[in-house]
Amino acid sequence: MPRQNPAAAGPKVGFVSLGCPKALVDSERILTQLRVEGYDLVNSYDDADVVVVNTCGFIDSAVAESLDAIGEAMAENGKVIVTGCLGKRSEIIREAYPDVLSISGPQDYASVMDAVHAALPPTHDPFVNLLPDYGLKLTPKHYAYLKISEGCNHRCSFCIIPSMRGDLVSRPVDDVLREAEKLVRGGVKELLVVSQDTSAYGVDLKYAPRLWRTGMYETRMKALCEGLSELGAWTRLHYVYPYPHVDDVIPLMADGKLLPYLDIPFQHASPRVLKLMKRPGAVDKTLERIQRWRAMCPELTIRSTFIVGFPGETDAEFEELLDFLDEAQLDRVGAFAYSPVDGAKANELPDPVAEEVKQERLARFMDRQAAISEARLAAKVGTVQQVLVDAIDGELAIARSMADAPEIDGLVQVQDGREAGLVPGEFAMVRIMGSDEHDLYGEVEYNA
């Protein structure tokens, strides 16, 4: 829950935020509107007059977590407003908790506010309830997620996000750039660009040009990145599909205008399995492009996610996936054993993989990638890396390099961080002295 503001005297709202960074941005927008209208945000059920729960509903474990959070809020408080992805499946929520005050889907900010107003009318005092112009953030002050679009035009057979969040709806580029400008002005040092499909940004708007500052920018990924590069903050791209025009942003990375980092969900490497997933399947071309990207920008970090044990996946196709790992030499990788999602087309596919086989394949996959990651990190020992400090822990500074997104990647543990005077939210140059399969260890070279 958000930190309580003891100076505020308005009606009190508790807030529970679950799910992905896109959902986190939804939470930030709701919280900002609550504060604009004079509500006090509190961090305990006992202090709250009403509790809002922003849910996730993508996979079964997320549904269970969301239902548990709703149940806890009902038990501890009793006045609960539910929103988010699971809200699209309201019958599940109503069956478990028929007395919740309201249920709405993702991005439905108006319905959330209407429910809050009904349960707890606002008492806004514009002379007391002031906000920074970038709104309230749930991340640390020095980084922020920048959501550039809603929804997705893909129909991957394992995914129900389009049924929850709809088709792609891009934000105009000038709107995004103005928000980014406010965030940087407010102290943000790293912008994490998120969407369901960052590469498709602007296709629904026919890449319409818009005026920002003194120039025209098309509503497309490359132009957005060019604008963001003017702000002097780290800019990190997430959820990038490997379309050909991704090539256009690599020179920006090579020139230091954009973090040399791509988060690309490849999901598999067997053409047949990718076809079953309804994903792009040109694996040979993907490997060629990875090689070309690295030739253009040797510092490039590539992170990806994969699904093992997809229905119909054979032993030979799983071996294709392991061979892809060996060839691609990806820096950061996450993987999941396939889990049926209620409403997904993949549930209808024949030849499901036995659970014990899925878990055995997942273990083999992660062992193979761990060796690759460990070797790629070991190659950085002896180099000097720019890092962004997230926290001080005893004598250590806990930081991240350009290769490390918050929450999902590794860390740089700076051994003499406190002694060197490092503080959260600031940059430093660190000489790397050691590594393991996840993290780097170093000492301060100088403050950046």
Secondary structure as a PSIPRED ss2 file (coil, helix, strand):
# PSIPRED VFORMAT (PSIPRED V4.0)

   1 M C   1.000  0.000  0.000
   2 P C   1.000  0.000  0.000
   3 R C   1.000  0.000  0.000
   4 Q C   1.000  0.000  0.000
   5 N C   1.000  0.000  0.000
   6 P C   1.000  0.000  0.000
   7 A C   1.000  0.000  0.000
   8 A C   1.000  0.000  0.000
   9 A C   1.000  0.000  0.000
  10 G C   1.000  0.000  0.000
  11 P C   1.000  0.000  0.000
  12 K E   0.000  0.000  1.000
  13 V E   0.000  0.000  1.000
  14 G E   0.000  0.000  1.000
  15 F E   0.000  0.000  1.000
  16 V E   0.000  0.000  1.000
  17 S E   0.000  0.000  1.000
  18 L C   1.000  0.000  0.000
  19 G C   1.000  0.000  0.000
  20 C C   1.000  0.000  0.000
  21 P H   0.000  1.000  0.000
  22 K H   0.000  1.000  0.000
  23 A H   0.000  1.000  0.000
  24 L H   0.000  1.000  0.000
  25 V H   0.000  1.000  0.000
  26 D H   0.000  1.000  0.000
  27 S H   0.000  1.000  0.000
  28 E H   0.000  1.000  0.000
  29 R H   0.000  1.000  0.000
  30 I H   0.000  1.000  0.000
  31 L H   0.000  1.000  0.000
  32 T H   0.000  1.000  0.000
  33 Q H   0.000  1.000  0.000
  34 L H   0.000  1.000  0.000
  35 R H   0.000  1.000  0.000
  36 V H   0.000  1.000  0.000
  37 E C   1.000  0.000  0.000
  38 G C   1.000  0.000  0.000
  39 Y C   1.000  0.000  0.000
  40 D E   0.000  0.000  1.000
  41 L E   0.000  0.000  1.000
  42 V E   0.000  0.000  1.000
  43 N C   1.000  0.000  0.000
  44 S C   1.000  0.000  0.000
  45 Y C   1.000  0.000  0.000
  46 D C   1.000  0.000  0.000
  47 D C   1.000  0.000  0.000
  48 A C   1.000  0.000  0.000
  49 D C   1.000  0.000  0.000
  50 V E   0.000  0.000  1.000
  51 V E   0.000  0.000  1.000
  52 V E   0.000  0.000  1.000
  53 V E   0.000  0.000  1.000
  54 N E   0.000  0.000  1.000
  55 T E   0.000  0.000  1.000
  56 C C   1.000  0.000  0.000
  57 G C   1.000  0.000  0.000
  58 F C   1.000  0.000  0.000
  59 I C   1.000  0.000  0.000
  60 D H   0.000  1.000  0.000
  61 S H   0.000  1.000  0.000
  62 A H   0.000  1.000  0.000
  63 V H   0.000  1.000  0.000
  64 A H   0.000  1.000  0.000
  65 E H   0.000  1.000  0.000
  66 S H   0.000  1.000  0.000
  67 L H   0.000  1.000  0.000
  68 D H   0.000  1.000  0.000
  69 A H   0.000  1.000  0.000
  70 I H   0.000  1.000  0.000
  71 G H   0.000  1.000  0.000
  72 E H   0.000  1.000  0.000
  73 A H   0.000  1.000  0.000
  74 M H   0.000  1.000  0.000
  75 A H   0.000  1.000  0.000
  76 E H   0.000  1.000  0.000
  77 N C   1.000  0.000  0.000
  78 G C   1.000  0.000  0.000
  79 K C   1.000  0.000  0.000
  80 V E   0.000  0.000  1.000
  81 I E   0.000  0.000  1.000
  82 V E   0.000  0.000  1.000
  83 T E   0.000  0.000  1.000
  84 G E   0.000  0.000  1.000
  85 C H   0.000  1.000  0.000
  86 L H   0.000  1.000  0.000
  87 G H   0.000  1.000  0.000
  88 K H   0.000  1.000  0.000
  89 R H   0.000  1.000  0.000
  90 S H   0.000  1.000  0.000
  91 E H   0.000  1.000  0.000
  92 I H   0.000  1.000  0.000
  93 I H   0.000  1.000  0.000
  94 R H   0.000  1.000  0.000
  95 E H   0.000  1.000  0.000
  96 A H   0.000  1.000  0.000
  97 Y C   1.000  0.000  0.000
  98 P C   1.000  0.000  0.000
  99 D C   1.000  0.000  0.000
 100 V C   1.000  0.000  0.000
 101 L C   1.000  0.000  0.000
 102 S E   0.000  0.000  1.000
 103 I E   0.000  0.000  1.000
 104 S C   1.000  0.000  0.000
 105 G C   1.000  0.000  0.000
 106 P C   1.000  0.000  0.000
 107 Q C   1.000  0.000  0.000
 108 D C   1.000  0.000  0.000
 109 Y H   0.000  1.000  0.000
 110 A H   0.000  1.000  0.000
 111 S H   0.000  1.000  0.000
 112 V H   0.000  1.000  0.000
 113 M H   0.000  1.000  0.000
 114 D H   0.000  1.000  0.000
 115 A H   0.000  1.000  0.000
 116 V H   0.000  1.000  0.000
 117 H H   0.000  1.000  0.000
 118 A H   0.000  1.000  0.000
 119 A H   0.000  1.000  0.000
 120 L C   1.000  0.000  0.000
 121 P C   1.000  0.000  0.000
 122 P C   1.000  0.000  0.000
 123 T C   1.000  0.000  0.000
 124 H C   1.000  0.000  0.000
 125 D C   1.000  0.000  0.000
 126 P C   1.000  0.000  0.000
 127 F C   1.000  0.000  0.000
 128 V C   1.000  0.000  0.000
 129 N C   1.000  0.000  0.000
 130 L C   1.000  0.000  0.000
 131 L C   1.000  0.000  0.000
 132 P C   1.000  0.000  0.000
 133 D C   1.000  0.000  0.000
 134 Y C   1.000  0.000  0.000
 135 G C   1.000  0.000  0.000
 136 L C   1.000  0.000  0.000
 137 K C   1.000  0.000  0.000
 138 L C   1.000  0.000  0.000
 139 T C   1.000  0.000  0.000
 140 P C   1.000  0.000  0.000
 141 K C   1.000  0.000  0.000
 142 H C   1.000  0.000  0.000
 143 Y E   0.000  0.000  1.000
 144 A E   0.000  0.000  1.000
 145 Y E   0.000  0.000  1.000
 146 L E   0.000  0.000  1.000
 147 K E   0.000  0.000  1.000
 148 I C   1.000  0.000  0.000
 149 S E   0.000  0.000  1.000
 150 E E   0.000  0.000  1.000
 151 G C   1.000  0.000  0.000
 152 C C   1.000  0.000  0.000
 153 N C   1.000  0.000  0.000
 154 H C   1.000  0.000  0.000
 155 R C   1.000  0.000  0.000
 156 C C   1.000  0.000  0.000
 157 S C   1.000  0.000  0.000
 158 F C   1.000  0.000  0.000
 159 C C   1.000  0.000  0.000
 160 I C   1.000  0.000  0.000
 161 I H   0.000  1.000  0.000
 162 P H   0.000  1.000  0.000
 163 S H   0.000  1.000  0.000
 164 M H   0.000  1.000  0.000
 165 R H   0.000  1.000  0.000
 166 G C   1.000  0.000  0.000
 167 D C   1.000  0.000  0.000
 168 L C   1.000  0.000  0.000
 169 V E   0.000  0.000  1.000
 170 S E   0.000  0.000  1.000
 171 R C   1.000  0.000  0.000
 172 P C   1.000  0.000  0.000
 173 V H   0.000  1.000  0.000
 174 D H   0.000  1.000  0.000
 175 D H   0.000  1.000  0.000
 176 V H   0.000  1.000  0.000
 177 L H   0.000  1.000  0.000
 178 R H   0.000  1.000  0.000
 179 E H   0.000  1.000  0.000
 180 A H   0.000  1.000  0.000
 181 E H   0.000  1.000  0.000
 182 K H   0.000  1.000  0.000
 183 L H   0.000  1.000  0.000
 184 V H   0.000  1.000  0.000
 185 R H   0.000  1.000  0.000
 186 G C   1.000  0.000  0.000
 187 G C   1.000  0.000  0.000
 188 V C   1.000  0.000  0.000
 189 K C   1.000  0.000  0.000
 190 E E   0.000  0.000  1.000
 191 L E   0.000  0.000  1.000
 192 L E   0.000  0.000  1.000
 193 V E   0.000  0.000  1.000
 194 V E   0.000  0.000  1.000
 195 S C   1.000  0.000  0.000
 196 Q C   1.000  0.000  0.000
 197 D C   1.000  0.000  0.000
 198 T H   0.000  1.000  0.000
 199 S H   0.000  1.000  0.000
 200 A H   0.000  1.000  0.000
 201 Y C   1.000  0.000  0.000
 202 G C   1.000  0.000  0.000
 203 V H   0.000  1.000  0.000
 204 D H   0.000  1.000  0.000
 205 L H   0.000  1.000  0.000
 206 K C   1.000  0.000  0.000
 207 Y C   1.000  0.000  0.000
 208 A C   1.000  0.000  0.000
 209 P E   0.000  0.000  1.000
 210 R E   0.000  0.000  1.000
 211 L E   0.000  0.000  1.000
 212 W E   0.000  0.000  1.000
 213 R C   1.000  0.000  0.000
 214 T C   1.000  0.000  0.000
 215 G E   0.000  0.000  1.000
 216 M E   0.000  0.000  1.000
 217 Y E   0.000  0.000  1.000
 218 E E   0.000  0.000  1.000
 219 T C   1.000  0.000  0.000
 220 R C   1.000  0.000  0.000
 221 M H   0.000  1.000  0.000
 222 K H   0.000  1.000  0.000
 223 A H   0.000  1.000  0.000
 224 L H   0.000  1.000  0.000
 225 C H   0.000  1.000  0.000
 226 E H   0.000  1.000  0.000
 227 G H   0.000  1.000  0.000
 228 L H   0.000  1.000  0.000
 229 S H   0.000  1.000  0.000
 230 E H   0.000  1.000  0.000
 231 L H   0.000  1.000  0.000
 232 G C   1.000  0.000  0.000
 233 A C   1.000  0.000  0.000
 234 W E   0.000  0.000  1.000
 235 T E   0.000  0.000  1.000
 236 R E   0.000  0.000  1.000
 237 L E   0.000  0.000  1.000
 238 H C   1.000  0.000  0.000
 239 Y C   1.000  0.000  0.000
 240 V C   1.000  0.000  0.000
 241 Y C   1.000  0.000  0.000
 242 P C   1.000  0.000  0.000
 243 Y C   1.000  0.000  0.000
 244 P H   0.000  1.000  0.000
 245 H H   0.000  1.000  0.000
 246 V H   0.000  1.000  0.000
 247 D H   0.000  1.000  0.000
 248 D H   0.000  1.000  0.000
 249 V H   0.000  1.000  0.000
 250 I H   0.000  1.000  0.000
 251 P H   0.000  1.000  0.000
 252 L H   0.000  1.000  0.000
 253 M H   0.000  1.000  0.000
 254 A H   0.000  1.000  0.000
 255 D C   1.000  0.000  0.000
 256 G C   1.000  0.000  0.000
 257 K C   1.000  0.000  0.000
 258 L C   1.000  0.000  0.000
 259 L C   1.000  0.000  0.000
 260 P C   1.000  0.000  0.000
 261 Y E   0.000  0.000  1.000
 262 L E   0.000  0.000  1.000
 263 D E   0.000  0.000  1.000
 264 I C   1.000  0.000  0.000
 265 P C   1.000  0.000  0.000
 266 F C   1.000  0.000  0.000
 267 Q E   0.000  0.000  1.000
 268 H C   1.000  0.000  0.000
 269 A C   1.000  0.000  0.000
 270 S C   1.000  0.000  0.000
 271 P H   0.000  1.000  0.000
 272 R H   0.000  1.000  0.000
 273 V H   0.000  1.000  0.000
 274 L H   0.000  1.000  0.000
 275 K H   0.000  1.000  0.000
 276 L H   0.000  1.000  0.000
 277 M H   0.000  1.000  0.000
 278 K C   1.000  0.000  0.000
 279 R C   1.000  0.000  0.000
 280 P C   1.000  0.000  0.000
 281 G C   1.000  0.000  0.000
 282 A C   1.000  0.000  0.000
 283 V H   0.000  1.000  0.000
 284 D H   0.000  1.000  0.000
 285 K H   0.000  1.000  0.000
 286 T H   0.000  1.000  0.000
 287 L H   0.000  1.000  0.000
 288 E H   0.000  1.000  0.000
 289 R H   0.000  1.000  0.000
 290 I H   0.000  1.000  0.000
 291 Q H   0.000  1.000  0.000
 292 R H   0.000  1.000  0.000
 293 W H   0.000  1.000  0.000
 294 R H   0.000  1.000  0.000
 295 A H   0.000  1.000  0.000
 296 M H   0.000  1.000  0.000
 297 C C   1.000  0.000  0.000
 298 P C   1.000  0.000  0.000
 299 E C   1.000  0.000  0.000
 300 L C   1.000  0.000  0.000
 301 T E   0.000  0.000  1.000
 302 I E   0.000  0.000  1.000
 303 R E   0.000  0.000  1.000
 304 S E   0.000  0.000  1.000
 305 T E   0.000  0.000  1.000
 306 F E   0.000  0.000  1.000
 307 I E   0.000  0.000  1.000
 308 V E   0.000  0.000  1.000
 309 G C   1.000  0.000  0.000
 310 F C   1.000  0.000  0.000
 311 P C   1.000  0.000  0.000
 312 G C   1.000  0.000  0.000
 313 E C   1.000  0.000  0.000
 314 T C   1.000  0.000  0.000
 315 D H   0.000  1.000  0.000
 316 A H   0.000  1.000  0.000
 317 E H   0.000  1.000  0.000
 318 F H   0.000  1.000  0.000
 319 E H   0.000  1.000  0.000
 320 E H   0.000  1.000  0.000
 321 L H   0.000  1.000  0.000
 322 L H   0.000  1.000  0.000
 323 D H   0.000  1.000  0.000
 324 F H   0.000  1.000  0.000
 325 L H   0.000  1.000  0.000
 326 D H   0.000  1.000  0.000
 327 E H   0.000  1.000  0.000
 328 A H   0.000  1.000  0.000
 329 Q C   1.000  0.000  0.000
 330 L C   1.000  0.000  0.000
 331 D C   1.000  0.000  0.000
 332 R E   0.000  0.000  1.000
 333 V E   0.000  0.000  1.000
 334 G E   0.000  0.000  1.000
 335 A E   0.000  0.000  1.000
 336 F E   0.000  0.000  1.000
 337 A E   0.000  0.000  1.000
 338 Y C   1.000  0.000  0.000
 339 S C   1.000  0.000  0.000
 340 P C   1.000  0.000  0.000
 341 V C   1.000  0.000  0.000
 342 D C   1.000  0.000  0.000
 343 G C   1.000  0.000  0.000
 344 A C   1.000  0.000  0.000
 345 K H   0.000  1.000  0.000
 346 A H   0.000  1.000  0.000
 347 N H   0.000  1.000  0.000
 348 E H   0.000  1.000  0.000
 349 L C   1.000  0.000  0.000
 350 P C   1.000  0.000  0.000
 351 D C   1.000  0.000  0.000
 352 P C   1.000  0.000  0.000
 353 V C   1.000  0.000  0.000
 354 A C   1.000  0.000  0.000
 355 E H   0.000  1.000  0.000
 356 E H   0.000  1.000  0.000
 357 V H   0.000  1.000  0.000
 358 K H   0.000  1.000  0.000
 359 Q H   0.000  1.000  0.000
 360 E H   0.000  1.000  0.000
 361 R H   0.000  1.000  0.000
 362 L H   0.000  1.000  0.000
 363 A H   0.000  1.000  0.000
 364 R H   0.000  1.000  0.000
 365 F H   0.000  1.000  0.000
 366 M H   0.000  1.000  0.000
 367 D H   0.000  1.000  0.000
 368 R H   0.000  1.000  0.000
 369 Q H   0.000  1.000  0.000
 370 A H   0.000  1.000  0.000
 371 A H   0.000  1.000  0.000
 372 I H   0.000  1.000  0.000
 373 S H   0.000  1.000  0.000
 374 E H   0.000  1.000  0.000
 375 A H   0.000  1.000  0.000
 376 R H   0.000  1.000  0.000
 377 L H   0.000  1.000  0.000
 378 A H   0.000  1.000  0.000
 379 A C   1.000  0.000  0.000
 380 K C   1.000  0.000  0.000
 381 V C   1.000  0.000  0.000
 382 G C   1.000  0.000  0.000
 383 T C   1.000  0.000  0.000
 384 V E   0.000  0.000  1.000
 385 Q E   0.000  0.000  1.000
 386 Q E   0.000  0.000  1.000
 387 V E   0.000  0.000  1.000
 388 L E   0.000  0.000  1.000
 389 V E   0.000  0.000  1.000
 390 D E   0.000  0.000  1.000
 391 A E   0.000  0.000  1.000
 392 I E   0.000  0.000  1.000
 393 D E   0.000  0.000  1.000
 394 G C   1.000  0.000  0.000
 395 E C   1.000  0.000  0.000
 396 L E   0.000  0.000  1.000
 397 A E   0.000  0.000  1.000
 398 I E   0.000  0.000  1.000
 399 A E   0.000  0.000  1.000
 400 R E   0.000  0.000  1.000
 401 S E   0.000  0.000  1.000
 402 M C   1.000  0.000  0.000
 403 A C   1.000  0.000  0.000
 404 D C   1.000  0.000  0.000
 405 A C   1.000  0.000  0.000
 406 P C   1.000  0.000  0.000
 407 E C   1.000  0.000  0.000
 408 I C   1.000  0.000  0.000
 409 D C   1.000  0.000  0.000
 410 G C   1.000  0.000  0.000
 411 L C   1.000  0.000  0.000
 412 V E   0.000  0.000  1.000
 413 Q E   0.000  0.000  1.000
 414 V E   0.000  0.000  1.000
 415 Q C   1.000  0.000  0.000
 416 D C   1.000  0.000  0.000
 417 G C   1.000  0.000  0.000
 418 R C   1.000  0.000  0.000
 419 E C   1.000  0.000  0.000
 420 A C   1.000  0.000  0.000
 421 G C   1.000  0.000  0.000
 422 L C   1.000  0.000  0.000
 423 V C   1.000  0.000  0.000
 424 P C   1.000  0.000  0.000
 425 G C   1.000  0.000  0.000
 426 E C   1.000  0.000  0.000
 427 F E   0.000  0.000  1.000
 428 A E   0.000  0.000  1.000
 429 M E   0.000  0.000  1.000
 430 V E   0.000  0.000  1.000
 431 R E   0.000  0.000  1.000
 432 I E   0.000  0.000  1.000
 433 M E   0.000  0.000  1.000
 434 G E   0.000  0.000  1.000
 435 S E   0.000  0.000  1.000
 436 D C   1.000  0.000  0.000
 437 E C   1.000  0.000  0.000
 438 H C   1.000  0.000  0.000
 439 D C   1.000  0.000  0.000
 440 L E   0.000  0.000  1.000
 441 Y E   0.000  0.000  1.000
 442 G E   0.000  0.000  1.000
 443 E E   0.000  0.000  1.000
 444 V E   0.000  0.000  1.000
 445 E E   0.000  0.000  1.000
 446 Y E   0.000  0.000  1.000
 447 N E   0.000  0.000  1.000
 448 A C   1.000  0.000  0.000
